[in-house]
Amino acid sequence: MNRLDPKVKQGSSEVIILTLLSERDMHGYEIGKQVEELSGGILRFELASLYPVLYRMLHKGWLEAYWEKSAAGRKRRYYRLTKQGRRHLVPLRKSWQQFFGALNRIARLHHA
């Protein structure tokens, strides 16, 4: 299965993670699994690259974290989108839509 260049993924990580967390709270491993599943395996976040992005978004106030025990008794750190994160997601999504629109117009990707 082909994978995207890490530079492309790095630039898109914020919009991907914020979008997933706008739907429901998730722990880090679950975020990584959702990204891989929803992208058909094209995108994959290694945990070593995922957590620095989560910590950066926590620091910016876009996320908050809390601990919960699983049914097996294991503690997991869940992430939740804050109001500030929701406000940041709106223009971020618009920017990505504009970017993809321009890319489609130039590279004619919709015909690829």
Secondary structure, DSSP 8 states (H G I E B T S, - for coil): -----HHHHHHHHHHHHHHHHHH--EEHHHHHHHHHHHTTTS----HHHHHHHHHHHHHTTSEEEEEEE-TTS-EEEEEEE-HHHHHHHHHHHHHHHHHHHHHHHHH-GGG-
